[in-house]
Amino acid sequence: MSLRFLLILAMALLSAPASAGTALPKGLVYLRDIDPSIRQDIRYAGSHNFVGRPIKGYLAAECILSEPAATALKTVQGKLAARELSLIVWDCYRPKRAVEDFLRWSRDPAGTEMKAEFYPHTDKQSLFASGYLAVRSAHSRGSTVDLGVVPSGFSMPPQPRPLPPLKSCTAAERFVDGTIDFGTGYDCLDVLAATSNPRVGAVASANRQMLKSAMRAAGFRSYFREWWHFELANEPFGNGFDFEITAPPSDPKTAR
């Protein structure tokens, strides 16, 4: 075997995309390895999201976070468990290529099939300008998470195929995701999703403030436009990552 062939083979292996079981960058962990009791419903790995398809970079429905962020969530989970409640995460680390995917989608006038549920009152092309999406997402740094709260006994039902008819995320009767009342669904790109919007009612407002207080006590800061979005204040990474989300080495069955 020639030296030239070996060099070409080595270059190909180095440039190959990550596959299931690839080790994470140092300092990042799978949330299930820190606290497997936290429910996971990673929306961008499937089709039930505002785009309506899996997003680039999400090859597995897995929450990946910096170790400090994951450990902080474990603390919150322990406190919620005493109240027979549990966290449920919808998005964690987000590859830069996923952010670029959102940007390309937002600029395309077509592809509005999920509008009726996720942005019924918002112009698709204004989502970045309105602050619902970011050109450089904090999620890419690995210490930002989108989450809610469900009863401790909640278990994720299998996703129906095809998805049921869309219901507005701002409606009283909307997609059932198992959460306690937060006034809107997750990723509801609407002014009603603002954490302090009083129009959601007393129960939803109290639940939003409960979640906000629990997360702040664990070192996270909230985002006023989205009641589900939290960033670790002392995050360890200043730059974002762009590796694909794959299944952990010990559980290849979760790869998609």
N, C-alpha and C positions, 0 to 999 in steps of 0.2 A: 504493500500500500504506500503510495507516494506521499511525500511531505505536503505537496500542493493539495492533494485530496483531503488530508487530515485538517489542513487549515481551512478549507472550504467547509468541511463538515462542522468544525468548531464554530465558525461564523454563523452557520445556519442554526445551530443549537442556541447560540446566544441571542439571536434575533427572533426565535420562535416565541409565540404567545404563551402566557402562563397557562398551565393546565391544572385540573383538579389535584389538590394535594401539594401545590407549590407553597413553600414556606413564606410566611409574611415578612415584610420588612421589620427590622428590629424595633421594638417598642409598640407594635400593633398586635392585637390579639383578637381571637374570635370570642364574641360575647358569651356564647354558650359554654366556653371553657372557664369563664369567670363566674357566671351564674346561669345555669341551664333552666332555672325556674322562670326567667323573664321570657314572656311570649314574644315570638317573632312573626311578623307578617310583612315581609320585605316586598313592598308593592312594585318597585321598579324592575324586579326580576320576573314579573308576570305582566298581565294585560290590564289589570284593574287599576289604572292610574290615568292621569289627565292626558297622556299621549295615546293610550289605548294599545300598547304593545310593550314587550320587554325593551329596556333601555340599554344602549351600548355599554359594555363593561360589566353588566350584571349576569354572570354565567351561573350563579347560585344564589338562592334566597338566604343569604347569611349576613348577619350584622358583624362588621369588623370595626373596631375602635382602638384608640390609643389605650394602653393599659390603665393610666390614671382615670380616663373617662369611664371605662368599663367597671373599674373598681368603685367609682363614685355611684354608678347605677346600681351596683350590688348593695350599697348602703341604703339607697332610696328604696330598693325592693324589700329590704329587711324591715324597714319602717312601715311600708304599705302592707306587708304580710300580717302585721299585728292587727290590721283593720280588715283582714280578709280581702285584700286587693292585690293587684299585680300590675307591673308595667307591661306594656306591649309596644314594641319598637317597629316602626314602619320604614325608616331609612337611617343609615349610620354613615360609614365611610362611603363617599361617592366619587368614583374615578373622574378625572378631568374630562375624559372622552364622553362621559355621560352628560356633563354640563354642556359640552359642545353639541351633543345630540339634542338637548333641550333648545339650544339657541337656533340650530338649523330648523327644528320643528316650528318654533315660534315665528320664523320668517316666511313660512310656507302658508299661503292663504287656505290651502286644503288641509285635510286632517283634523277636522273639528268634531269627529264622531263622539268624543267624550265631553263635549261642552255642556250638555244638558245636566250632567252630574257635577263636574269639577269646577267649571267657571261659567255658570249660567248667566251671570250679569256682568261679565268682564270680557273685554276685547282680547282675543288671543294674542294679537301683536303688541299689546301693551303690558304683557305679564312681566317682562324684565324692567321696563320703565316704572311700573307700579310697585316694584320691590318684592314680588312674589317669587321671582327667579333671579339668580345672580350670575353675571358673566364669570366671576371667580367665586365659587361656592366655598363657604367655611367647611362644608361636609368633606371636601377633598383633603383637608388637613387631619381628618380622623378623630376629632374630638367633639363633633357636632352630631346631634341625634334628633330625630323626629319620633315622638312617642305619645302614648295616651295611657289610660288606666282601665283595666277590666277587672271583674270579680275574680277572686283567686281560683274558683272552680272552672273558669272559662277555658275551653279548648278549641283550637282552630278547626272549623269544619272544612271538609274538602271544598275547593272552589268549584262552583257549578260551571259546566260548559255546555252550551254557551252561557255567558254572563246574563243574569236577569235584566229586564228593562231598566234603563237608567232612571235614577231619582235624584232630584236636585240636592246637593250637599247642604243647602240652607233650609230645606223643608223639614217639617216636624217628622214626617215619615220618610226616612232616607235609607241608604244602604246600611244593613245591620252588620257592624264590625265588632260587636261585643263590648264596646266601651260604655262606661257610665256616661251620663249626659254632659257633653261639652258644647252643645248648641249648634255645631256643624260637624260634618264628617272630616276626615283627614284630607289634607291637600285641597281644602275648599278655598279656591283662589278668589276670595270675596271679602269685602269689608266686614262682614259678619264674623269672620275668623279672627279679627283683632282681639287680643286677649281681654282688653277692658271694654269691649263693646257691650253696653248695657242691654241691647235689644235681644240678647239671647235668653234672658230670663234669670231669675234668682238662683235656681238649682245649677244651671250650666255655669253661671258666673262664679258660684262658690266652688264648683269642681275645678274650674280653670285656676282660680287663686290657690286652691289646695295643691294642685300639681306644680304651679309656679313656686310656691313656698318650699315644697319638698325638694325641688330641683335646685333652687337657690341655696338651700341649706347644705347641699352636697357639693356646691362649688360651681354650679352652672348659671349662666345668665340667659334670660329669656329674650324673645324677639316679639316686639309689640304687634306686628302684623299677623303672626301665626301662633296660636296658643300651644301648638305641639312642638315648636322648634326651640332647642336649647343648645348653647355652646359652652364648653368647659372654659371657665375664665382663665385658668392657668394652663393652657394647652401646651403640650411639649413640642409640637411641630409648627414652624412658621410657614413652611411651603407645602403645597398640595402634592398628592400622589396621583399616579395614573395607572396603577396595575389593575388588572381585572379581578373581580370578586369571584372566587372559586370556592368549592367545598373544602372544608378542613381535611387534612390527610387521613384522619381517623374515621371520617364519615363520608365516603365518596358517594353514597346514595342521595345526598342532598344536592348534588350537581344537576344542572338543567341543561 
